[in-house]
């Protein structure tokens, strides 16, 4: 079974790159362009991993992470912030809001898969 990743990202270019890298490496990907829809999809699908932008319309990524963590069914799903917020304290703020990890944008396509691999159980993609 392929690992399922939910990407909550409003920037189409970033979404395209993340989706391309993941699908080309055997992951199943779904996405949401804003927080409330992302939370709904997470509840409906229980993905294996959530990649979360912090700067989102409607509801920022910190609030999204807290909302996901408040749902018992989603409490153990790894959330990785993928964000351009790279000032001192931003990583800590993401982790405090419920994220398990933090990757700065722009992502490095050569290391991205190994970075997220740290947050998902051994999979069947061969990666």
N, C-alpha and C positions, 0 to 999 in steps of 0.2 A: 504494500500500500504506500502510495506517495504521501509525503508530508504536506500538510496544508498550511499555507501562510496567508494571513490577512494583513494587507498593507493599508494603513490609514494615512493617506497622503493627498494633499490638494493640488500639488504641482504636477501637471501632466508629464513634463519631461522626467522628473524624478521617478514618478510612478512607472513610466515606460521602461526606464533603465532597470529599476528593481525587478519589475515583472519579467523583463527579458532575461536577466541573469538567473533568476529563480527557475523559470520555466525551462530554460535551456539546460538546466542541471537537475531536472526531474521533479521539481516541486509543483504542487497545484496551488494557484494563486487566485485570491479574490481581493477586491479593494473597496474602499469607501473614501469619498472626498471630504468628509467632515465627521466630527466626533460622534454625534448621536447615531448616525447610520452605522458607523464602525462598531459601536457598542451593540447595536441590534444584530449586526452580522456575526459578531463574536458570540453572542448568546445563541443564535440559531445554528452556528456551524461548529463551535468549539474547536478552533484551529489549533495546530500544534505550536504555532508561533505568531506573534503579532509584531509587526514593524510599524512604529508610531512616530509620525512627524509631531513636533511640539507646536509649531506655529500653524494652527488650523483655524478656519473660520468657525463661527458659532460657539465652539467650545475648545479651549486650548488642550494640547496633549497631556499636560499635567492633570487636568480635570478628567480627561478621558481615562488615563491610567488609574486614577483613584476610583472612578466609576466601575471600571472593569474589575479592579481588586475587591470592590464591595460585593460583587456577585459570587456567591459560593461556588457555582459551577465553573467559574473562570479563574478562580483564585490561584491555580497552579500553572496556568498558561504563561510561558515566558513572554515578556514584553520588552522589546528593544527599541529605545528611542533612536531614531535616525534623523538627525537635526543639524541645522546650521548654527544653532545656539552653541557657541564654543567659548564663551567668556568664563572667567573663574567662577565657580559655583554652579554653573549650568548642569554639569554632569551630576553633581550631588543632588540638585533639585529634582532632576529626572528620577534618580534612584529613590529619593525620599517619597516621590509621588506614587511609586509602585513599579517602576521599570526595573528589569533585571540587568539591563545593559544599556550601553550608550555608544553610538557610532556617529562620528562627525561627518557632515556633508562638506564638500563633495565626497562621495564614497570612492574608495579605490576598488575598481572592478576586479583587480587581481587578488585582493585579500578579502573581499566582502563575504564570500561564501564560507571561508574558514572562520571569519569573525562571527557570523550567525550560527555556524556549526557548534560553537561553544554553548549555545542556548537550547539546542534541540537534541532529543534522544537520538541514538544511533538510528539511521534511517536506511531505506532501501534504494536510495538514489545512486549508491555507489560512490558517493563523495565523502 
